[in-house]
C-alpha cells in the first residue's frame, strides 16, 4: 500500500590575543550565513575560495595563500607565515527548465517548466597559523556538497507538474569542519591532513499519487477504480537536520624542480545516518467512488462515496500517513585529486588538476519509516572525472589576474535524470582578480560560467512492476549557472 512512497527522495593558535575577538566574530557570521544548500556536479560544490575558483579549481599543487589549502591540499599549509583569516562566499545563480516531448503534453508544442531557485550563497572560512617555519596549523569551515532544486508543483493550466511527484523542493547540505596540521618533511616534500566533522541536513518534498494508493480494506488501488495517474492527494515532507559524520582529508606536495610542483590529495567518503521526521498533508481531490465496489456480493463502497473522506483517517490518529519517524543515510563521496603547477615565468603560474570523485557510493537511498515500513530508492550514480586548467599572472606586485577552464563528466546515469538532480556533463570558464591594497589585506573576486549539456530525463517514477529505464524519459532538461565569488583575507 502507498507504493508511490517508494519514489520518495526522490582555530588556529595565535599568541596575539587581539586576533581572538575577530576570529570568533568571523566564525559566528560564517555559521549564521550557511545556506540551505547549493547545486553542482553530482551535488558537489568545489568553489570554496575565490582564488581557487578563478583558477577553475586547479590548485592542488600550488597554494593560494588564503588558507583554502585546508580543503584543496592540506600539505600546502606547511611553511605558512603568521596568522591568516579568510572569509568569503560564492553566490550561485542557477537557471534550468524541463521541456516535455511534443507528444507528452497537448497541444503538442512542448510545455516548459522552469526551475525556481533563488540565488544561493555558499560561504567558506579558513584560519591558519605558522607555528614554526615547517609546521602549519589551521581550521576550515566549508560546504563541499550541497543540493537545492525548487520546481513548481503546478503547470500554468492548473494541472500538477509530473515532476512534483518525484520531488519539488529538495535540499541536501553538508558542512565540513576540519582542523589541520601540515609539516615540511624535507626541503622538497610537504604533507598535511586533518579529521573532518560533517554536519549534514536533508529536506525533501513530494506530491503523492492517489492512483497508486491502496483502497482501505481492499486489495485494490484507486487507479483500478479509474482514478487518473498522477492525481495529487498528499504532500509528503522528509526532514533530517544536523546529523553527524566523520572522515579525513590528507595531501602531499613534492617540489620536483625549482619551477615544478607535483601534488595529490585524498578526501575520504563520509556516511551520515539521518534520524528524521516525515510529515504528510492531505490534498483534497473532490473525487467520489464512480461505481459500487463489491466483494462476494456485498457492497464495500457504494457509488458516490467521497474519496477524501475515505483517506482522512490515514492522516489522523494511528493512520499510516500521520507524522512519523524516518531513518535514512547518505554517503558523501571521496575525492582523489592529482595535479601539477609550473612557474612558467616570474609572473606566470600555470596549473592543471585531474579529479576523480567516487559518486558510485550514491547507489541506493534506504528509507525506514516508522509506520510505512522499509523502502529503497535506486539511484545508481557513477563516479566522475574532471580536468581543470588554471593560470595566475601578476600584472603588478599588488594585482593578479586569473583564468581557468573545467570539464567534468556527469554522475547520474541516463535512467535517473530526474527533478531531484537533472545534471549532465559540463564545461565551465572562470576569471578573477586578486588585489592587495595593503600588506595585510587581500580582496579576491571571481566569476564562473557554467554551461551544462542538455540531457533527456524523466519526471515520473516507475509504476509497480515497471523497470526504471530510459523508456520513462519524457523530455529534455536544460541547465546553466552564473557563479560570483568574493573572499576577504587578513594576514597578521
FENBELBEL-V221041 format. One record per residue. N is the residue number from 1. PHI is phi in whole degrees, -180 to 180 (none if undefined). Layout:
n->N phi->PHI
n->N phi->PHI
This chain:
n->1 phi->none
n->2 phi->57
n->3 phi->-67
n->4 phi->-64
n->5 phi->-68
n->6 phi->-68
n->7 phi->-93
n->8 phi->-71
n->9 phi->101
n->10 phi->-13
n->11 phi->none
n->12 phi->-94
n->13 phi->-85
n->14 phi->-153
n->15 phi->-89
n->16 phi->-95
n->17 phi->-67
n->18 phi->-65
n->19 phi->-79
n->20 phi->-62
n->21 phi->-58
n->22 phi->-64
n->23 phi->-65
n->24 phi->-65
n->25 phi->-64
n->26 phi->-63
n->27 phi->-62
n->28 phi->-64
n->29 phi->-66
n->30 phi->-64
n->31 phi->-64
n->32 phi->-65
n->33 phi->-89
n->34 phi->-60
n->35 phi->-82
n->36 phi->-61
n->37 phi->168
n->38 phi->-149
n->39 phi->-142
n->40 phi->-160
n->41 phi->-56
n->42 phi->55
n->43 phi->-130
n->44 phi->-92
n->45 phi->-128
n->46 phi->-98
n->47 phi->-86
n->48 phi->-109
n->49 phi->165
n->50 phi->-67
n->51 phi->-60
n->52 phi->-67
n->53 phi->-59
n->54 phi->-67
n->55 phi->-89
n->56 phi->63
n->57 phi->84
n->58 phi->-84
n->59 phi->-156
n->60 phi->-62
n->61 phi->-98
n->62 phi->-150
n->63 phi->-74
n->64 phi->-88
n->65 phi->86
n->66 phi->-108
n->67 phi->86
n->68 phi->-67
n->69 phi->-62
n->70 phi->-50
n->71 phi->-92
n->72 phi->-77
n->73 phi->-175
n->74 phi->-57
n->75 phi->-60
n->76 phi->-75
n->77 phi->-79
n->78 phi->-62
n->79 phi->90
n->80 phi->-61
n->81 phi->-109
n->82 phi->66
n->83 phi->-107
n->84 phi->-129
n->85 phi->-123
n->86 phi->-133
n->87 phi->-136
n->88 phi->-168
n->89 phi->-158
n->90 phi->-116
n->91 phi->-97
n->92 phi->-105
n->93 phi->-108
n->94 phi->-103
n->95 phi->-129
n->96 phi->-162
n->97 phi->-156
n->98 phi->-119
n->99 phi->-113
n->100 phi->-61
n->101 phi->-59
n->102 phi->-58
n->103 phi->-86
n->104 phi->-98
n->105 phi->-140
n->106 phi->-66
n->107 phi->-91
n->108 phi->65
n->109 phi->-111
n->110 phi->84
n->111 phi->-111
n->112 phi->-105
n->113 phi->-120
n->114 phi->-94
n->115 phi->-62
n->116 phi->-117
n->117 phi->-71
n->118 phi->-83
n->119 phi->-56
n->120 phi->-118
n->121 phi->-86
n->122 phi->-120
n->123 phi->-85
n->124 phi->-148
n->125 phi->-150
n->126 phi->-136
n->127 phi->-135
n->128 phi->-130
n->129 phi->-149
n->130 phi->-86
n->131 phi->-69
n->132 phi->-137
n->133 phi->-73
n->134 phi->-120
n->135 phi->-117
n->136 phi->-120
n->137 phi->-123
n->138 phi->-169
n->139 phi->-140
n->140 phi->-127
n->141 phi->-126
n->142 phi->-154
n->143 phi->-125
n->144 phi->-78
n->145 phi->-135
n->146 phi->-169
n->147 phi->-148
n->148 phi->-146
n->149 phi->-134
n->150 phi->-114
n->151 phi->-113
n->152 phi->-69
n->153 phi->-89
n->154 phi->-130
n->155 phi->-85
n->156 phi->-56
n->157 phi->-84
n->158 phi->93
n->159 phi->-74
n->160 phi->-71
n->161 phi->-69
n->162 phi->-55
n->163 phi->-64
n->164 phi->-66
n->165 phi->-79
n->166 phi->-93
n->167 phi->158
n->168 phi->-125
n->169 phi->-130
n->170 phi->-121
n->171 phi->-140
n->172 phi->-135
n->173 phi->-145
n->174 phi->-135
n->175 phi->-97
n->176 phi->-103
n->177 phi->-114
n->178 phi->-135
n->179 phi->-77
n->180 phi->-142
n->181 phi->-129
n->182 phi->-132
n->183 phi->-143
n->184 phi->-86
n->185 phi->-71
n->186 phi->-134
n->187 phi->-57
n->188 phi->-109
n->189 phi->-117
n->190 phi->-122
n->191 phi->-133
n->192 phi->-168
n->193 phi->175
n->194 phi->-175
n->195 phi->-75
n->196 phi->-123
n->197 phi->-105
n->198 phi->-99
n->199 phi->-112
n->200 phi->-119
n->201 phi->-139
n->202 phi->-143
n->203 phi->-143
n->204 phi->-135
n->205 phi->-124
n->206 phi->-154
n->207 phi->-85
n->208 phi->-95
n->209 phi->-97
n->210 phi->-67
n->211 phi->-63
n->212 phi->-98
n->213 phi->-95
n->214 phi->-71
n->215 phi->-81
n->216 phi->-52
n->217 phi->82
n->218 phi->-138
n->219 phi->-86
n->220 phi->-96
n->221 phi->-105
n->222 phi->-65
n->223 phi->-62
n->224 phi->-74
n->225 phi->-89
n->226 phi->101
n->227 phi->-67
n->228 phi->-63
n->229 phi->-57
n->230 phi->61
n->231 phi->-96
n->232 phi->-76
n->233 phi->-136
n->234 phi->-158
n->235 phi->-107
n->236 phi->-111
n->237 phi->-133
n->238 phi->-111
n->239 phi->-144
n->240 phi->-140
n->241 phi->-125
n->242 phi->58
n->243 phi->-88
n->244 phi->-113
n->245 phi->-143
n->246 phi->-135
n->247 phi->-162
n->248 phi->-156
n->249 phi->-136
n->250 phi->-134
n->251 phi->-157
n->252 phi->-148
n->253 phi->-131
n->254 phi->-122
n->255 phi->-88
n->256 phi->-73
n->257 phi->-140
n->258 phi->-63
n->259 phi->-111
n->260 phi->-118
n->261 phi->-115
n->262 phi->-124
n->263 phi->-149
n->264 phi->-150
n->265 phi->-142
n->266 phi->-136
n->267 phi->-111
n->268 phi->-72
n->269 phi->-69
n->270 phi->-133
n->271 phi->-101
n->272 phi->-117
n->273 phi->-96
n->274 phi->-101
n->275 phi->-113
n->276 phi->-117
n->277 phi->-138
n->278 phi->-115
n->279 phi->-121
n->280 phi->-131
n->281 phi->-121
n->282 phi->-71
n->283 phi->-111
n->284 phi->-62
n->285 phi->-107
n->286 phi->72
n->287 phi->-88
n->288 phi->-129
n->289 phi->-66
n->290 phi->-73
n->291 phi->-141
n->292 phi->-58
n->293 phi->-102
n->294 phi->-119
n->295 phi->-150
n->296 phi->61
n->297 phi->81
n->298 phi->-104
n->299 phi->-79
n->300 phi->-83
n->301 phi->-137
n->302 phi->-74
n->303 phi->-56
n->304 phi->92
n->305 phi->-64
n->306 phi->-63
n->307 phi->-67
n->308 phi->-60
n->309 phi->-67
n->310 phi->-62
n->311 phi->-84
n->312 phi->-58
n->313 phi->-65
n->314 phi->-73
n->315 phi->-103
n->316 phi->-143
n->317 phi->59
n->318 phi->-99
n->319 phi->-61
n->320 phi->-67
n->321 phi->-110
n->322 phi->-90
n->323 phi->-56
n->324 phi->-151
n->325 phi->-74
n->326 phi->-145
n->327 phi->-119
n->328 phi->-152
n->329 phi->-148
n->330 phi->-129
n->331 phi->-110
n->332 phi->-84
n->333 phi->-74
n->334 phi->-74
n->335 phi->-127
n->336 phi->-123
n->337 phi->-128
n->338 phi->-129
n->339 phi->-167
n->340 phi->-133
n->341 phi->-132
n->342 phi->-134
n->343 phi->-82
n->344 phi->-64
n->345 phi->-139
n->346 phi->-62
n->347 phi->-108
n->348 phi->-110
n->349 phi->-113
n->350 phi->-112
n->351 phi->-139
n->352 phi->-149
n->353 phi->-130
n->354 phi->-121
n->355 phi->-127
n->356 phi->-118
n->357 phi->-118
n->358 phi->-83
n->359 phi->-68
n->360 phi->-63
n->361 phi->-67
n->362 phi->-88
n->363 phi->-102
n->364 phi->-137
n->365 phi->-114
n->366 phi->-79
n->367 phi->-129
n->368 phi->-118
n->369 phi->-86
n->370 phi->-62
n->371 phi->-114
n->372 phi->-93
n->373 phi->86
n->374 phi->-93
n->375 phi->-141
n->376 phi->-139
n->377 phi->-106
n->378 phi->-86
n->379 phi->-115
n->380 phi->63
n->381 phi->-64
n->382 phi->-116
n->383 phi->-65
n->384 phi->-118
n->385 phi->-122
n->386 phi->-140
n->387 phi->-121
n->388 phi->-132
n->389 phi->-129
n->390 phi->-141
n->391 phi->-142
n->392 phi->-134
n->393 phi->-127
n->394 phi->-86
n->395 phi->-69
n->396 phi->-136
n->397 phi->-57
n->398 phi->-99
n->399 phi->-138
n->400 phi->-121
n->401 phi->-112
n->402 phi->-137
n->403 phi->-156
n->404 phi->-168
n->405 phi->-141
n->406 phi->-136
n->407 phi->-129
n->408 phi->-138
n->409 phi->-81
n->410 phi->-89
n->411 phi->-96
n->412 phi->-80
n->413 phi->-69
n->414 phi->-57
n->415 phi->-83
n->416 phi->-122
n->417 phi->-83
n->418 phi->-130
n->419 phi->-60
n->420 phi->-60
n->421 phi->-156
n->422 phi->-86
n->423 phi->-103
n->424 phi->-152
n->425 phi->-60
n->426 phi->-137
n->427 phi->-113
n->428 phi->-138
n->429 phi->-125
n->430 phi->-133
n->431 phi->-145
n->432 phi->-175
n->433 phi->-133
n->434 phi->-126
n->435 phi->-125
n->436 phi->-109
n->437 phi->-68
n->438 phi->-139
n->439 phi->-67
n->440 phi->-98
n->441 phi->-119
n->442 phi->-131
n->443 phi->-120
n->444 phi->-121
n->445 phi->-134
n->446 phi->-154
n->447 phi->-132
n->448 phi->-134
n->449 phi->-103
n->450 phi->-105
n->451 phi->-118
n->452 phi->-103
n->453 phi->-65
n->454 phi->-62
n->455 phi->-150
n->456 phi->-72
n->457 phi->-159
n->458 phi->-123
n->459 phi->-129
n->460 phi->-148
n->461 phi->-88
n->462 phi->-78
n->463 phi->-76
n->464 phi->-53
n->465 phi->83
n->466 phi->-99
n->467 phi->-78
n->468 phi->-85
n->469 phi->-134
n->470 phi->-69
n->471 phi->-64
n->472 phi->-83
n->473 phi->-66
n->474 phi->-118
n->475 phi->-178
n->476 phi->-122
n->477 phi->-95
n->478 phi->-123
n->479 phi->-153
n->480 phi->-161
n->481 phi->-158
n->482 phi->-114
n->483 phi->-119
n->484 phi->-125
n->485 phi->-123
n->486 phi->-146
n->487 phi->-139
n->488 phi->-112
n->489 phi->-122
n->490 phi->-116
n->491 phi->-109
n->492 phi->-122
